[in-house]
Amino acid sequence: MFLVLLLGFSCGKPESEVITPHRQSLTESVYASGIIKARDQYEAFTLASGPIQEIFVEEGDTVRAGEPILKVFSEREALSRENAQLSQAYADQQANQSKLRDLELATDLAKSKMVNDSLLLSRQRKLWSQNIGSAVELEQRELAYQNSKTAYESYLLRHRDLRREIEFNSKSASKNLAISKVVEGDYTLRSKIDGVVFSILKEKGEMVSPQTPLAVIGSAAEFLLELRVDEYDISKVELGQVALVTMDSFKEEVFEAKVTRIYPIMDPQSKSFTVEAVFTLSPPKLFPNLTLEANIVTSENPSALVIPRSYLWMDKSVLTEDGDTLPVKVGLKNFQFAEILEGADEQTRIIPPGQ
């Protein structure tokens, strides 16, 4: 008799394991982790290599776009700029006006001589027409006139070429000076935005290169969330969705944010996508690089027929109290509950699989 009662008890189903679907609000969300970033936050790099000569700001300082952050020392570039300045001063058009004036005087003198030789030739031709003078004298006058004419035209060409040469040298020297200043300007790191210097990553005297980040700069007033979403979940994320955010810096508090940007390329190393969001309900104080966790709400039903997810079998069936298998159509799901769209109702008594 005792054995029969024991067998009968072991075959029964504990009442606590038998449930029926019930209605409640159900939210489906996508998990994401990430950090807080200042808007327009970036790591600043210089195009130069060398030791840091001077640091003009301190961490926490507000800067304007174009304001210098630090300067890298380069004696070679400083000497190059000075040399370009000397060349520009030497090639300046105003400094070369004396050469032009000297050639203009020589040109005027050649013109006067040509005019004089032309008059003498004209007189000699008149005398020759009156049978006065000799053919040799006429030929000499003609030769003198041709020589002076050629000399005058030569001076005109030289004057034109000298003017072009001076203009070219002046412009070329100015361009070289401008290039030298630009190159030297690469040794001064300037802010790209109006913002705050959050961090200076190097100290005065340290060697740096174009691959070395030197400072972190970003907006002083606006912050955003940079979230990492798994590749299996990214298809569910859309612009405008609400994200519920928790941070270690504000324990037991939940803040709201809104998805504003989805980057269209996957990081091949982490197999995740970057999603940006902005706070709609923000903490009182924020700092860059604070860590966070978020649940991006992808779907919500205020009156869903739900069962615990542990009562689903292979995500498509449930087991009745009598041991029958009922195929069901599943809707929203989260870590705890699953929505039943078809196949079971509020009177269906079900048990966990494997009972």
Contacts in CASP RR format, 6 or more apart in sequence:
PFRMAT RR
TARGET T0000
AUTHOR 0000-0000-0000
METHOD contacts of the structure
MODEL  1
MFLVLLLGFSCGKPESEVITPHRQSLTESVYASGIIKARDQYEAFTLASG
PIQEIFVEEGDTVRAGEPILKVFSEREALSRENAQLSQAYADQQANQSKL
RDLELATDLAKSKMVNDSLLLSRQRKLWSQNIGSAVELEQRELAYQNSKT
AYESYLLRHRDLRREIEFNSKSASKNLAISKVVEGDYTLRSKIDGVVFSI
LKEKGEMVSPQTPLAVIGSAAEFLLELRVDEYDISKVELGQVALVTMDSF
KEEVFEAKVTRIYPIMDPQSKSFTVEAVFTLSPPKLFPNLTLEANIVTSE
NPSALVIPRSYLWMDKSVLTEDGDTLPVKVGLKNFQFAEILEGADEQTRI
IPPGQ
13 321 0 8 1.000
13 351 0 8 1.000
13 355 0 8 1.000
17 351 0 8 1.000
17 352 0 8 1.000
17 355 0 8 1.000
18 321 0 8 1.000
18 349 0 8 1.000
18 350 0 8 1.000
18 351 0 8 1.000
19 307 0 8 1.000
19 308 0 8 1.000
19 311 0 8 1.000
19 349 0 8 1.000
19 350 0 8 1.000
19 351 0 8 1.000
20 346 0 8 1.000
20 347 0 8 1.000
20 348 0 8 1.000
20 349 0 8 1.000
20 350 0 8 1.000
21 305 0 8 1.000
21 306 0 8 1.000
21 307 0 8 1.000
21 340 0 8 1.000
21 344 0 8 1.000
21 345 0 8 1.000
21 346 0 8 1.000
21 348 0 8 1.000
21 350 0 8 1.000
22 305 0 8 1.000
22 306 0 8 1.000
22 346 0 8 1.000
23 303 0 8 1.000
23 304 0 8 1.000
23 305 0 8 1.000
23 306 0 8 1.000
23 346 0 8 1.000
24 303 0 8 1.000
24 304 0 8 1.000
24 306 0 8 1.000
24 337 0 8 1.000
25 300 0 8 1.000
25 301 0 8 1.000
25 302 0 8 1.000
25 303 0 8 1.000
25 304 0 8 1.000
26 300 0 8 1.000
26 301 0 8 1.000
26 304 0 8 1.000
26 306 0 8 1.000
26 332 0 8 1.000
26 334 0 8 1.000
26 337 0 8 1.000
26 339 0 8 1.000
27 297 0 8 1.000
27 299 0 8 1.000
27 300 0 8 1.000
27 332 0 8 1.000
27 334 0 8 1.000
28 236 0 8 1.000
28 297 0 8 1.000
28 298 0 8 1.000
28 299 0 8 1.000
28 300 0 8 1.000
28 332 0 8 1.000
28 333 0 8 1.000
28 334 0 8 1.000
29 244 0 8 1.000
29 295 0 8 1.000
29 296 0 8 1.000
29 297 0 8 1.000
29 298 0 8 1.000
29 334 0 8 1.000
30 229 0 8 1.000
30 230 0 8 1.000
30 233 0 8 1.000
30 236 0 8 1.000
30 237 0 8 1.000
30 295 0 8 1.000
30 296 0 8 1.000
30 298 0 8 1.000
31 230 0 8 1.000
31 233 0 8 1.000
31 293 0 8 1.000
31 294 0 8 1.000
31 295 0 8 1.000
31 296 0 8 1.000
32 227 0 8 1.000
32 228 0 8 1.000
32 229 0 8 1.000
32 243 0 8 1.000
32 275 0 8 1.000
32 293 0 8 1.000
32 294 0 8 1.000
32 295 0 8 1.000
32 296 0 8 1.000
33 227 0 8 1.000
33 228 0 8 1.000
33 291 0 8 1.000
33 292 0 8 1.000
33 293 0 8 1.000
33 294 0 8 1.000
34 225 0 8 1.000
34 226 0 8 1.000
34 227 0 8 1.000
34 228 0 8 1.000
34 291 0 8 1.000
34 292 0 8 1.000
34 293 0 8 1.000
34 294 0 8 1.000
35 225 0 8 1.000
35 226 0 8 1.000
35 288 0 8 1.000
35 289 0 8 1.000
35 290 0 8 1.000
35 291 0 8 1.000
35 292 0 8 1.000
36 223 0 8 1.000
36 224 0 8 1.000
36 225 0 8 1.000
36 226 0 8 1.000
36 247 0 8 1.000
36 286 0 8 1.000
36 287 0 8 1.000
36 288 0 8 1.000
36 289 0 8 1.000
36 290 0 8 1.000
36 292 0 8 1.000
37 223 0 8 1.000
37 224 0 8 1.000
37 225 0 8 1.000
37 226 0 8 1.000
37 288 0 8 1.000
37 289 0 8 1.000
38 196 0 8 1.000
38 198 0 8 1.000
38 218 0 8 1.000
38 219 0 8 1.000
38 220 0 8 1.000
38 222 0 8 1.000
38 223 0 8 1.000
38 224 0 8 1.000
38 288 0 8 1.000
39 218 0 8 1.000
39 219 0 8 1.000
39 222 0 8 1.000
39 223 0 8 1.000
39 224 0 8 1.000
40 193 0 8 1.000
40 195 0 8 1.000
40 218 0 8 1.000
40 219 0 8 1.000
41 198 0 8 1.000
41 216 0 8 1.000
41 217 0 8 1.000
41 218 0 8 1.000
41 219 0 8 1.000
41 288 0 8 1.000
42 192 0 8 1.000
42 216 0 8 1.000
42 217 0 8 1.000
42 218 0 8 1.000
43 213 0 8 1.000
43 214 0 8 1.000
43 215 0 8 1.000
43 216 0 8 1.000
44 69 0 8 1.000
44 189 0 8 1.000
44 191 0 8 1.000
44 192 0 8 1.000
44 213 0 8 1.000
44 214 0 8 1.000
44 215 0 8 1.000
44 216 0 8 1.000
44 217 0 8 1.000
45 189 0 8 1.000
45 210 0 8 1.000
45 211 0 8 1.000
45 212 0 8 1.000
45 213 0 8 1.000
45 214 0 8 1.000
46 72 0 8 1.000
46 186 0 8 1.000
46 187 0 8 1.000
46 189 0 8 1.000
46 208 0 8 1.000
46 210 0 8 1.000
46 212 0 8 1.000
46 214 0 8 1.000
47 186 0 8 1.000
47 210 0 8 1.000
48 72 0 8 1.000
48 74 0 8 1.000
48 77 0 8 1.000
48 186 0 8 1.000
48 187 0 8 1.000
48 208 0 8 1.000
48 210 0 8 1.000
49 72 0 8 1.000
49 207 0 8 1.000
49 208 0 8 1.000
49 209 0 8 1.000
49 210 0 8 1.000
50 72 0 8 1.000
50 73 0 8 1.000
50 74 0 8 1.000
50 207 0 8 1.000
50 208 0 8 1.000
50 209 0 8 1.000
51 72 0 8 1.000
51 73 0 8 1.000
51 205 0 8 1.000
51 206 0 8 1.000
51 207 0 8 1.000
51 208 0 8 1.000
52 70 0 8 1.000
52 71 0 8 1.000
52 72 0 8 1.000
52 73 0 8 1.000
52 202 0 8 1.000
52 203 0 8 1.000
52 204 0 8 1.000
52 205 0 8 1.000
52 206 0 8 1.000
52 208 0 8 1.000
52 214 0 8 1.000
53 70 0 8 1.000
53 71 0 8 1.000
53 72 0 8 1.000
53 73 0 8 1.000
53 204 0 8 1.000
53 205 0 8 1.000
54 70 0 8 1.000
54 71 0 8 1.000
54 204 0 8 1.000
55 69 0 8 1.000
55 70 0 8 1.000
55 200 0 8 1.000
55 203 0 8 1.000
55 204 0 8 1.000
56 67 0 8 1.000
56 68 0 8 1.000
56 69 0 8 1.000
56 70 0 8 1.000
56 71 0 8 1.000
57 63 0 8 1.000
57 67 0 8 1.000
57 69 0 8 1.000
57 70 0 8 1.000
57 197 0 8 1.000
57 200 0 8 1.000
58 197 0 8 1.000
58 200 0 8 1.000
59 197 0 8 1.000
59 198 0 8 1.000
59 199 0 8 1.000
59 200 0 8 1.000
60 196 0 8 1.000
60 197 0 8 1.000
60 198 0 8 1.000
61 196 0 8 1.000
61 197 0 8 1.000
62 194 0 8 1.000
62 195 0 8 1.000
62 196 0 8 1.000
62 220 0 8 1.000
63 69 0 8 1.000
63 191 0 8 1.000
63 194 0 8 1.000
63 195 0 8 1.000
63 196 0 8 1.000
63 197 0 8 1.000
63 217 0 8 1.000
64 191 0 8 1.000
64 194 0 8 1.000
64 195 0 8 1.000
65 191 0 8 1.000
65 192 0 8 1.000
65 193 0 8 1.000
65 194 0 8 1.000
66 190 0 8 1.000
66 191 0 8 1.000
66 192 0 8 1.000
67 190 0 8 1.000
67 191 0 8 1.000
68 188 0 8 1.000
68 189 0 8 1.000
68 190 0 8 1.000
69 189 0 8 1.000
69 190 0 8 1.000
69 191 0 8 1.000
69 197 0 8 1.000
69 200 0 8 1.000
69 214 0 8 1.000
69 215 0 8 1.000
69 217 0 8 1.000
70 188 0 8 1.000
70 189 0 8 1.000
70 200 0 8 1.000
70 202 0 8 1.000
70 214 0 8 1.000
70 215 0 8 1.000
71 187 0 8 1.000
71 188 0 8 1.000
71 189 0 8 1.000
72 187 0 8 1.000
72 188 0 8 1.000
72 189 0 8 1.000
72 208 0 8 1.000
73 187 0 8 1.000
74 184 0 8 1.000
74 187 0 8 1.000
77 180 0 8 1.000
77 183 0 8 1.000
77 184 0 8 1.000
77 187 0 8 1.000
78 184 0 8 1.000
80 180 0 8 1.000
80 183 0 8 1.000
80 184 0 8 1.000
81 177 0 8 1.000
81 180 0 8 1.000
81 181 0 8 1.000
81 184 0 8 1.000
83 180 0 8 1.000
84 173 0 8 1.000
84 176 0 8 1.000
84 177 0 8 1.000
84 179 0 8 1.000
84 180 0 8 1.000
84 181 0 8 1.000
85 177 0 8 1.000
87 173 0 8 1.000
87 176 0 8 1.000
87 177 0 8 1.000
88 170 0 8 1.000
88 173 0 8 1.000
88 174 0 8 1.000
88 176 0 8 1.000
88 177 0 8 1.000
89 95 0 8 1.000
90 173 0 8 1.000
91 166 0 8 1.000
91 169 0 8 1.000
91 170 0 8 1.000
91 172 0 8 1.000
91 173 0 8 1.000
92 170 0 8 1.000
92 173 0 8 1.000
93 166 0 8 1.000
93 167 0 8 1.000
93 170 0 8 1.000
96 166 0 8 1.000
96 169 0 8 1.000
96 170 0 8 1.000
99 162 0 8 1.000
99 166 0 8 1.000
100 159 0 8 1.000
100 162 0 8 1.000
100 163 0 8 1.000
100 166 0 8 1.000
103 155 0 8 1.000
103 158 0 8 1.000
103 159 0 8 1.000
103 162 0 8 1.000
104 159 0 8 1.000
106 155 0 8 1.000
107 152 0 8 1.000
107 155 0 8 1.000
107 156 0 8 1.000
107 158 0 8 1.000
107 159 0 8 1.000
110 148 0 8 1.000
110 151 0 8 1.000
110 152 0 8 1.000
110 154 0 8 1.000
110 155 0 8 1.000
111 152 0 8 1.000
111 155 0 8 1.000
113 148 0 8 1.000
113 151 0 8 1.000
113 152 0 8 1.000
114 145 0 8 1.000
114 148 0 8 1.000
114 149 0 8 1.000
114 151 0 8 1.000
114 152 0 8 1.000
116 148 0 8 1.000
117 141 0 8 1.000
117 144 0 8 1.000
117 145 0 8 1.000
117 147 0 8 1.000
117 148 0 8 1.000
117 149 0 8 1.000
118 145 0 8 1.000
118 149 0 8 1.000
120 141 0 8 1.000
120 144 0 8 1.000
120 145 0 8 1.000
121 141 0 8 1.000
121 142 0 8 1.000
121 144 0 8 1.000
121 145 0 8 1.000
124 133 0 8 1.000
124 137 0 8 1.000
124 138 0 8 1.000
124 141 0 8 1.000
125 138 0 8 1.000
125 141 0 8 1.000
127 133 0 8 1.000
128 135 0 8 1.000
128 138 0 8 1.000
189 214 0 8 1.000
189 215 0 8 1.000
191 197 0 8 1.000
191 217 0 8 1.000
192 217 0 8 1.000
193 217 0 8 1.000
193 218 0 8 1.000
193 219 0 8 1.000
194 219 0 8 1.000
195 217 0 8 1.000
195 218 0 8 1.000
195 219 0 8 1.000
195 220 0 8 1.000
196 217 0 8 1.000
196 218 0 8 1.000
196 219 0 8 1.000
196 220 0 8 1.000
197 215 0 8 1.000
197 216 0 8 1.000
197 217 0 8 1.000
198 216 0 8 1.000
198 217 0 8 1.000
198 218 0 8 1.000
198 288 0 8 1.000
199 215 0 8 1.000
199 216 0 8 1.000
200 214 0 8 1.000
200 215 0 8 1.000
201 212 0 8 1.000
201 213 0 8 1.000
201 214 0 8 1.000
201 215 0 8 1.000
201 216 0 8 1.000
202 208 0 8 1.000
202 212 0 8 1.000
202 214 0 8 1.000
208 214 0 8 1.000
216 288 0 8 1.000
218 288 0 8 1.000
222 278 0 8 1.000
223 279 0 8 1.000
223 282 0 8 1.000
223 286 0 8 1.000
223 288 0 8 1.000
224 260 0 8 1.000
224 276 0 8 1.000
224 277 0 8 1.000
224 278 0 8 1.000
225 243 0 8 1.000
225 245 0 8 1.000
225 257 0 8 1.000
225 276 0 8 1.000
225 277 0 8 1.000
225 278 0 8 1.000
225 279 0 8 1.000
225 292 0 8 1.000
225 294 0 8 1.000
226 274 0 8 1.000
226 275 0 8 1.000
226 276 0 8 1.000
227 243 0 8 1.000
227 274 0 8 1.000
227 275 0 8 1.000
227 276 0 8 1.000
227 277 0 8 1.000
227 294 0 8 1.000
227 296 0 8 1.000
228 267 0 8 1.000
228 270 0 8 1.000
228 272 0 8 1.000
228 273 0 8 1.000
228 274 0 8 1.000
228 275 0 8 1.000
229 237 0 8 1.000
229 272 0 8 1.000
229 273 0 8 1.000
229 274 0 8 1.000
229 275 0 8 1.000
229 296 0 8 1.000
230 271 0 8 1.000
230 272 0 8 1.000
231 266 0 8 1.000
231 271 0 8 1.000
231 272 0 8 1.000
231 273 0 8 1.000
234 262 0 8 1.000
234 266 0 8 1.000
234 272 0 8 1.000
234 273 0 8 1.000
234 275 0 8 1.000
236 296 0 8 1.000
236 298 0 8 1.000
237 259 0 8 1.000
237 262 0 8 1.000
237 273 0 8 1.000
237 275 0 8 1.000
237 296 0 8 1.000
237 298 0 8 1.000
238 259 0 8 1.000
238 262 0 8 1.000
238 298 0 8 1.000
239 259 0 8 1.000
239 260 0 8 1.000
239 261 0 8 1.000
239 262 0 8 1.000
240 258 0 8 1.000
240 259 0 8 1.000
240 260 0 8 1.000
241 258 0 8 1.000
241 259 0 8 1.000
241 296 0 8 1.000
241 297 0 8 1.000
241 298 0 8 1.000
242 256 0 8 1.000
242 257 0 8 1.000
242 258 0 8 1.000
242 259 0 8 1.000
242 280 0 8 1.000
242 296 0 8 1.000
242 297 0 8 1.000
243 256 0 8 1.000
243 257 0 8 1.000
243 258 0 8 1.000
243 259 0 8 1.000
243 277 0 8 1.000
243 294 0 8 1.000
243 295 0 8 1.000
243 296 0 8 1.000
243 297 0 8 1.000
244 254 0 8 1.000
244 255 0 8 1.000
244 256 0 8 1.000
244 294 0 8 1.000
244 295 0 8 1.000
244 297 0 8 1.000
245 254 0 8 1.000
245 255 0 8 1.000
245 256 0 8 1.000
245 257 0 8 1.000
245 279 0 8 1.000
245 292 0 8 1.000
245 293 0 8 1.000
245 294 0 8 1.000
246 253 0 8 1.000
246 254 0 8 1.000
246 255 0 8 1.000
246 292 0 8 1.000
246 293 0 8 1.000
246 294 0 8 1.000
247 253 0 8 1.000
247 255 0 8 1.000
247 283 0 8 1.000
247 290 0 8 1.000
247 291 0 8 1.000
247 292 0 8 1.000
247 293 0 8 1.000
248 290 0 8 1.000
248 291 0 8 1.000
249 283 0 8 1.000
249 290 0 8 1.000
250 283 0 8 1.000
253 283 0 8 1.000
255 279 0 8 1.000
255 281 0 8 1.000
255 282 0 8 1.000
255 283 0 8 1.000
256 279 0 8 1.000
256 280 0 8 1.000
256 281 0 8 1.000
257 277 0 8 1.000
257 278 0 8 1.000
257 279 0 8 1.000
257 280 0 8 1.000
257 281 0 8 1.000
257 294 0 8 1.000
258 277 0 8 1.000
258 278 0 8 1.000
258 280 0 8 1.000
259 275 0 8 1.000
259 276 0 8 1.000
259 277 0 8 1.000
259 296 0 8 1.000
260 276 0 8 1.000
260 277 0 8 1.000
260 278 0 8 1.000
261 275 0 8 1.000
261 276 0 8 1.000
262 273 0 8 1.000
262 275 0 8 1.000
262 276 0 8 1.000
263 273 0 8 1.000
263 274 0 8 1.000
263 275 0 8 1.000
263 276 0 8 1.000
265 273 0 8 1.000
266 272 0 8 1.000
266 273 0 8 1.000
267 273 0 8 1.000
267 274 0 8 1.000
275 296 0 8 1.000
277 294 0 8 1.000
277 296 0 8 1.000
299 332 0 8 1.000
300 332 0 8 1.000
301 332 0 8 1.000
301 339 0 8 1.000
304 332 0 8 1.000
304 337 0 8 1.000
304 339 0 8 1.000
305 339 0 8 1.000
305 340 0 8 1.000
305 341 0 8 1.000
305 344 0 8 1.000
305 345 0 8 1.000
305 346 0 8 1.000
306 337 0 8 1.000
306 338 0 8 1.000
306 339 0 8 1.000
306 340 0 8 1.000
307 318 0 8 1.000
307 337 0 8 1.000
307 338 0 8 1.000
307 340 0 8 1.000
307 344 0 8 1.000
307 350 0 8 1.000
308 336 0 8 1.000
308 337 0 8 1.000
308 338 0 8 1.000
309 333 0 8 1.000
309 334 0 8 1.000
309 335 0 8 1.000
309 336 0 8 1.000
309 337 0 8 1.000
309 338 0 8 1.000
310 352 0 8 1.000
311 318 0 8 1.000
311 319 0 8 1.000
311 350 0 8 1.000
311 351 0 8 1.000
311 352 0 8 1.000
311 353 0 8 1.000
312 318 0 8 1.000
312 328 0 8 1.000
312 330 0 8 1.000
312 338 0 8 1.000
312 353 0 8 1.000
313 319 0 8 1.000
313 325 0 8 1.000
313 353 0 8 1.000
315 330 0 8 1.000
315 338 0 8 1.000
316 327 0 8 1.000
316 328 0 8 1.000
316 330 0 8 1.000
317 325 0 8 1.000
317 326 0 8 1.000
317 327 0 8 1.000
317 328 0 8 1.000
318 325 0 8 1.000
318 326 0 8 1.000
318 328 0 8 1.000
318 340 0 8 1.000
318 344 0 8 1.000
318 348 0 8 1.000
318 350 0 8 1.000
319 325 0 8 1.000
319 326 0 8 1.000
319 350 0 8 1.000
319 351 0 8 1.000
319 352 0 8 1.000
319 353 0 8 1.000
319 354 0 8 1.000
319 355 0 8 1.000
320 326 0 8 1.000
320 348 0 8 1.000
320 349 0 8 1.000
320 350 0 8 1.000
320 351 0 8 1.000
321 349 0 8 1.000
321 350 0 8 1.000
321 351 0 8 1.000
323 351 0 8 1.000
326 343 0 8 1.000
326 344 0 8 1.000
326 348 0 8 1.000
326 350 0 8 1.000
327 343 0 8 1.000
328 340 0 8 1.000
328 341 0 8 1.000
328 342 0 8 1.000
328 343 0 8 1.000
328 344 0 8 1.000
329 340 0 8 1.000
329 341 0 8 1.000
329 342 0 8 1.000
329 343 0 8 1.000
330 338 0 8 1.000
330 339 0 8 1.000
330 340 0 8 1.000
330 341 0 8 1.000
331 338 0 8 1.000
331 339 0 8 1.000
331 340 0 8 1.000
331 341 0 8 1.000
332 338 0 8 1.000
332 339 0 8 1.000
333 339 0 8 1.000
344 350 0 8 1.000
END
